[in-house]
Amino acid sequence: MTGQREFGGRFSAVNPYSAPHLAIVDQVSGTPVTGCDLGRGFLDGDVTSVAAIGNAIYVGGYFNHCRGMVVGKLARIDATTCALDAIFTGGGGFGQNPGESIAAIAVSGSSLYVLGNVSSYRGAAITGLVKLD
């Protein structure tokens, strides 16, 4: 993605805009990209990792919901419209187990590697590291 950067954490705004735990800013000026209205965003937990592949922003953390939809600690957002990808998040992701979270997201080619304190992905048992294509 050219021209903008994504940042996650424990915050609710990037002055003067609402940005619940995720900010998308212009990479040159540092000003928020206002076309990205995250609405209710990730209000139920912190964002710990963000990665971009093409026009997709992957967001991981301690949250279970994005914009009111169950995403199970990992969400995919369109970088242009900031729309949540409902197909990607279908299946509940890494579940809603309390105490579990995504620690890191890495990109290699068209693959996404997700590391965390998690025990399942879409209902299948895992050991904490998942490769998604």
Phi and psi in degrees as a GROMACS rama.xvg file:
@    title "Ramachandran Plot"
@    xaxis  label "Phi"
@    yaxis  label "Psi"
@TYPE xy
-101.114  142.704  THR-2
92.5962  -14.8837  GLY-3
-143.891  158.307  GLN-4
-130.403  153.615  ARG-5
-115.018  141.866  GLU-6
-136.645  136.564  PHE-7
-119.331  162.4  GLY-8
166.983  -153.779  GLY-9
-111.689  79.8969  ARG-10
-150.223  164.028  PHE-11
-119.996  -9.26483  SER-12
-154.576  153.873  ALA-13
-121.601  99.536  VAL-14
-43.2211  125.776  ASN-15
-101.375  18.8018  PRO-16
-100.986  146.817  TYR-17
-69.0204  130.044  SER-18
-148.965  76.2644  ALA-19
-67.2535  94.3278  PRO-20
74.0044  1.34022  HIS-21
-146.193  130.039  LEU-22
-124.31  139.692  ALA-23
-119.753  118.41  ILE-24
-125.14  156.22  VAL-25
-66.9432  130.229  ASP-26
-72.1131  -20.3909  GLN-27
-88.4767  -51.721  VAL-28
-90.5152  -22.3692  SER-29
80.1319  2.70701  GLY-30
-80.5984  147.185  THR-31
-60.8483  143.777  PRO-32
-83.5441  103.845  VAL-33
-75.3091  -14.5702  THR-34
-70.5366  -7.92164  GLY-35
-101.431  91.8522  CYS-36
-92.2299  108.846  ASP-37
-82.6593  -4.58436  LEU-38
53.1041  -122.593  GLY-39
-77.2947  -12.9322  ARG-40
42.3052  -136.602  GLY-41
-104.979  58.8483  PHE-42
-72.0524  -17.8169  LEU-43
-98.2519  12.9007  ASP-44
175.004  161.556  GLY-45
-74.7412  151.675  ASP-46
-93.0154  127.595  VAL-47
-110.835  -18.7936  THR-48
-152.91  145.77  SER-49
-141.02  137.613  VAL-50
-144.72  151.937  ALA-51
-124.438  137.562  ALA-52
-130.712  118.801  ILE-53
56.7205  -122.805  GLY-54
-99.9264  17.0084  ASN-55
-112.438  137.752  ALA-56
-111.369  122.574  ILE-57
-101.334  132.185  TYR-58
-126.89  126.136  VAL-59
-125.806  158.202  GLY-60
168.921  -148.974  GLY-61
-93.2227  3.41018  TYR-62
-87.7744  157.866  PHE-63
-116.593  -15.3063  ASN-64
-132.286  150.115  HIS-65
-136.75  123.047  CYS-66
54.4181  34.4638  ARG-67
84.6509  -5.2135  GLY-68
-98.53  139.388  MET-69
-67.7657  123.207  VAL-70
-122.146  -13.0371  VAL-71
58.4969  54.4513  GLY-72
75.4804  -2.53797  LYS-73
-145.444  126.342  LEU-74
-128.691  152.744  ALA-75
-118.696  126.957  ARG-76
-122.765  138.911  ILE-77
-69.2447  127.417  ASP-78
-69.0833  -23.0161  ALA-79
-88.7799  -46.8614  THR-80
-100.373  -14.7742  THR-81
64.207  18.2876  CYS-82
-72.634  140.354  ALA-83
-75.1886  133.697  LEU-84
-83.2751  100.231  ASP-85
-68.4827  -28.7126  ALA-86
-69.3492  -44.7453  ILE-87
-61.8714  -42.2198  PHE-88
-82.6308  -10.972  THR-89
-58.6567  141.152  GLY-90
99.835  -4.35585  GLY-91
81.6374  5.82315  GLY-92
53.2659  -126.183  GLY-93
-91.3987  15.7204  PHE-94
79.7254  -178.429  GLY-95
-117.089  26.0802  GLN-96
-63.4337  127.389  ASN-97
-64.2236  143.536  PRO-98
87.5575  -13.373  GLY-99
-92.4755  151.541  GLU-100
-161.362  166.168  SER-101
-95.29  129.648  ILE-102
-98.6371  -34.4686  ALA-103
-153.414  149.281  ALA-104
-130.225  131.137  ILE-105
-129.557  149.784  ALA-106
-114.78  134.949  VAL-107
-141.13  109.991  SER-108
61.6985  -123.955  GLY-109
-100.578  9.75972  SER-110
-99.1868  146.548  SER-111
-116.572  125.185  LEU-112
-105.164  129.27  TYR-113
-122.462  124.884  VAL-114
-119.117  137.081  LEU-115
-175.564  177.651  GLY-116
-88.2414  74.3041  ASN-117
-133.084  153.399  VAL-118
-119.072  -7.92346  SER-119
-153.992  155.385  SER-120
-134.823  119.252  TYR-121
50.7869  39.0188  ARG-122
89.3533  -11.8181  GLY-123
-92.1938  136.986  ALA-124
-66.7112  137.352  ALA-125
-136.431  172  ILE-126
-111.894  16.236  THR-127
110.875  -14.9805  GLY-128
-127.905  127.513  LEU-129
-131.893  138.791  VAL-130
-107.012  123.644  LYS-131
-114.877  132.567  LEU-132
